[in-house]
Amino acid sequence: MSEPAWEPRSVSAGDWKITALSDGFMRLDGGSMWGVVPKNLWEGMTPSAEDNTIRLALRPFLAERGDVKAVIEVGIGDRWEDKWKSIYHIERETTLESSVRACGLALEDITHVIASHCHFDHIGAQVVERDGKLAPLFPRAQHYAPAIEIAIAKKPDHVRRASYRPEDLLAVDEAGLLNSVDGDAEILPGIRMYEAAGHSDGVSVITINEDEDGETAIFWADVVPTGYHIQPPFIMAYDIDVVRSFNNRSKWLERAAENQWIGLFYHDPSRPFGRVTKDGKRYRLDAIEGVLA
């Protein structure tokens, strides 16, 4: 059976309209995505192919309020040799650019780009090749990323080199559009970034409409990559600091469940939105009512 055609789906958080975009899909090793969780537990949730890889979304989100048109995370982009496209099983029938245009916006309309961290599958699409040079996809947008992530991305060490590509940032920096964020900060009114390190040194969760009337949304980044990873011990083998990851995941899952926040999931293959709730000692993911197709 073929996959259904992509179409934008949105939720509301106060005065914000939040739309799930798409930059396609990739596949990563299931064992690495699930860490110490046995395959006989995760296979039923995220079925694997013959090479043991599982399908993962590359899902930016568009947050709109008034004149603000902010893209949170951008996707993997298309600057990949055939070798790497094959290794990561990159599928991009729908791209960030095409999904932004499907929302009735031009690239020049985007005012902000916010990155939770700087791994290549999260910021690769923010730079494109134009006239033989690399340039920002969104030429008028101010770009934000955690300061520690920017520093590592520009000069990754041996341990981190496989996850970062300096060229994903340099063209944005050279255009004077790159802003570093130190620790917890308000990026713009209604959107906040909180460091939740563990997966990477500076990975952050992002909240929308936290202190205003109406519901709050939280972008989980790779702190909780899919709606299946909502139990605190379900930690990826990719996480660079398991103890910090567990502590931060536990804190933010508890906070989101207690306050009934709308969750935005970057890698979940089929569910952009979900509400983490407490079910006894465990968490469950509930559907969000009022999702707009």
C-alpha positions in Angstrom: 0.0 0.0 0.0 1.4 3.4 -0.9 1.8 6.1 1.7 -0.9 8.8 1.8 0.0 12.1 0.2 1.3 14.6 2.7 -1.0 17.4 3.7 -0.5 20.0 6.5 -2.1 19.4 9.8 -2.3 22.0 12.5 -3.1 22.6 16.2 -3.7 25.8 18.2 -1.9 26.9 21.3 -3.4 30.1 22.4 -3.1 32.5 19.5 -0.5 30.4 17.8 -1.2 28.1 14.8 1.3 25.3 14.7 1.5 23.2 11.5 3.4 20.0 11.0 5.5 20.3 7.9 7.7 17.6 6.2 11.2 17.2 4.9 10.6 13.6 4.2 11.8 10.4 6.0 15.0 8.6 6.8 15.8 5.2 8.4 18.2 4.5 11.3 19.2 1.4 13.0 16.4 0.3 15.3 18.8 -1.0 18.0 20.5 2.4 18.1 17.2 4.2 18.3 16.1 2.1 21.2 19.3 1.6 23.2 19.0 -1.1 25.9 15.3 -1.7 25.1 15.0 -5.3 23.8 14.0 -5.7 20.2 11.0 -7.9 21.1 9.6 -4.8 22.9 10.3 -2.1 20.3 9.6 -4.1 17.2 5.9 -4.0 17.7 5.9 -0.2 18.0 8.5 0.6 15.3 8.8 -2.3 12.8 12.2 -2.8 11.3 13.2 -3.7 7.8 15.6 -6.5 6.8 18.6 -4.3 7.6 17.1 -3.6 11.1 16.4 0.0 10.3 13.2 1.8 11.3 11.4 4.6 9.5 11.6 8.1 11.0 10.0 11.3 10.0 11.9 14.5 9.4 9.2 16.9 10.6 9.7 20.7 11.0 6.9 22.7 12.5 5.6 26.1 11.5 4.5 28.4 14.3 2.5 31.4 13.2 1.1 34.4 15.1 0.7 37.8 13.7 3.7 38.7 11.7 5.8 35.9 13.1 6.3 32.9 10.9 8.8 30.6 12.7 10.1 27.3 11.5 11.2 25.0 14.4 13.7 22.5 13.1 14.2 22.3 9.3 15.0 18.7 8.3 17.9 16.9 6.5 18.0 18.7 3.2 19.2 17.4 -0.1 22.9 18.0 -0.1 23.8 14.4 0.1 25.8 12.0 -2.1 24.1 8.9 -3.3 26.1 6.8 -0.9 24.7 8.7 2.1 21.2 8.8 0.7 21.4 5.0 0.5 22.8 4.5 4.0 20.2 6.7 5.6 17.4 5.6 3.2 16.5 9.3 2.7 13.1 9.9 1.1 12.1 13.4 0.2 9.0 13.3 -2.0 7.9 16.2 0.3 10.5 18.8 1.2 10.6 21.6 3.7 10.4 24.1 0.9 7.4 22.4 -0.8 5.5 22.1 2.5 6.1 25.7 3.4 4.7 26.7 0.0 1.7 24.4 0.6 0.9 26.6 3.6 0.7 29.6 1.3 4.0 31.1 2.2 7.1 32.1 0.3 10.6 31.4 1.6 11.0 35.1 2.2 8.0 35.1 4.5 9.7 33.0 7.2 10.9 35.3 10.0 12.6 32.9 12.3 14.3 29.5 12.2 14.9 27.8 15.5 17.1 24.7 16.0 16.9 22.5 19.1 20.4 21.2 18.3 22.8 21.0 15.3 22.8 17.4 14.2 22.8 17.1 10.4 19.3 15.5 10.3 17.9 18.5 12.1 19.6 21.5 10.4 20.7 20.2 7.0 17.8 21.8 5.1 18.5 25.3 6.3 21.2 25.7 3.7 20.8 25.2 -0.1 23.0 25.6 -3.1 22.3 28.6 -5.2 24.4 29.7 -8.2 27.2 27.4 -7.1 27.3 28.7 -3.5 25.7 27.7 -0.2 23.1 30.1 1.1 20.3 30.1 3.7 17.0 28.6 2.4 15.1 31.3 4.3 17.0 34.4 3.3 15.3 36.9 5.6 14.9 34.7 8.7 16.9 35.1 11.9 18.3 31.7 12.9 18.7 30.5 16.5 20.5 27.5 18.0 22.1 26.7 21.3 25.5 28.3 21.7 27.2 25.0 22.7 25.7 23.3 19.6 27.0 26.0 17.3 30.5 25.8 18.7 30.6 22.0 18.3 29.1 22.0 14.9 31.7 24.4 13.6 34.6 22.3 15.1 33.3 18.8 16.0 35.7 16.5 17.8 36.3 12.9 16.9 33.5 11.6 19.0 30.9 14.1 17.6 32.1 14.4 14.0 29.7 11.8 12.6 26.6 13.9 13.8 27.6 17.4 12.6 28.4 19.1 9.4 30.0 22.6 9.7 28.7 23.7 6.3 25.1 23.4 7.6 25.8 26.5 9.7 28.6 28.5 8.0 26.5 29.9 5.2 23.9 31.2 7.7 26.6 32.7 9.8 28.3 34.4 6.9 24.9 35.9 5.9 24.7 37.5 9.4 21.6 35.5 10.3 22.9 33.1 13.0 22.1 33.8 16.7 23.5 31.8 19.5 21.4 31.0 22.6 23.0 30.5 26.0 21.1 28.1 28.2 17.4 28.8 28.8 16.1 31.8 27.0 13.0 33.4 25.4 13.7 33.5 21.6 10.7 35.8 21.0 7.5 36.5 22.8 5.7 33.2 23.3 8.6 30.9 22.3 11.2 29.7 24.8 14.2 27.3 24.6 15.3 25.2 27.5 18.5 23.2 27.6 17.8 19.5 28.2 21.2 18.0 27.4 21.9 14.3 27.2 21.2 13.4 23.6 23.7 16.0 22.6 25.6 18.6 24.6 23.1 21.4 24.1 19.9 19.9 22.8 16.9 21.9 24.0 13.2 21.5 24.2 11.1 24.5 22.9 7.8 25.7 24.3 5.2 27.7 22.6 2.6 29.9 24.5 3.8 28.7 27.9 2.9 31.8 30.0 -0.1 33.0 28.0 -3.8 32.2 27.8 -4.6 28.9 26.1 -2.7 25.6 25.7 1.1 25.2 25.7 2.9 23.2 23.1 6.3 21.6 23.6 8.7 20.6 20.7 10.5 17.5 22.0 13.4 17.4 19.5 15.5 14.3 20.2 14.8 14.5 23.9 11.7 12.4 23.1 12.2 11.6 19.4 8.9 9.7 18.9 5.6 9.2 20.7 6.9 5.6 21.5 9.9 6.9 23.4 7.9 8.5 26.3 9.1 6.2 29.1 12.2 7.8 30.7 14.4 4.7 30.3 13.7 4.5 26.6 17.0 6.3 25.7 18.7 6.1 22.4 22.1 4.6 22.1 23.0 7.8 20.1 22.7 9.9 23.3 26.1 11.1 24.4 25.3 11.3 28.1 22.8 8.7 29.3 22.5 9.9 32.9 21.8 13.5 31.9 19.4 12.3 29.2 17.5 10.2 31.8 17.3 13.1 34.3 16.2 15.7 31.7 13.7 13.4 30.0 12.2 12.5 33.4 11.9 16.2 34.4 10.3 17.3 31.1 8.0 14.3 30.7 6.7 14.9 34.2 6.2 18.6 33.6 4.4 18.1 30.2 2.1 15.4 31.6 1.3 17.4 34.7 0.3 20.5 32.6 -1.3 18.5 29.7 0.9 20.1 27.1 0.6 19.4 23.4 3.6 17.5 22.2 5.3 18.1 18.9 7.2 15.0 17.7 10.0 15.4 15.1 10.8 11.8 14.3 7.5 10.0 14.9 6.7 8.4 11.5 2.9 9.0 11.7 2.0 11.2 14.7 3.1 14.8 14.6 1.1 15.7 17.8 0.3 13.9 21.0 -0.4 14.6 24.7 1.8 12.8 27.2 -0.3 11.8 30.2 0.5 9.8 33.4 -1.1 6.3 33.5 -0.2 4.9 36.9 3.6 4.7 37.0 4.0 4.9 33.2 3.2 7.4 30.6 0.8 7.1 27.6 0.3 9.2 24.5 -3.2 10.6 23.9 -4.4 12.0 20.6 -5.0 15.7 20.4 -8.6 16.8 19.8 -9.2 19.4 17.2 -6.3 18.7 14.9 -7.0 20.7 11.7 -6.3 19.0 8.4 
